[in-house]
Amino acid sequence: MNATIIFILLFGLMLTGMPVSISLGLTVLSFLFFMTDVPIEAVALKLFTGIEKFEIMAIPFFILAGNFLTHGASRGG
């Protein structure tokens, strides 16, 4: 039952024109707040300790490099 509610909420948010990343974030937050007994402090602690891993930092840098390449190629002279 919880899975159907989550998918309905996710697709409902995406159908309203909200970006996928924000839709996923709001769906996860609403699941954590309303459907589980996990303390929010534990979730925040896990998020901040996960940032310290060097391998995960490759993802935002890869996106940043893609943005540099996209915008650098369009400004050619």
Buried (B, 14 or more C-beta within 10 A) or exposed (E): EEEEBBEEBBEEBBEEEBEEEEBBEBBEEBBBEEEEEEEEEEBEEEEEEEEEEEEEEEEEEEEEEEEEEEEEEEEEE
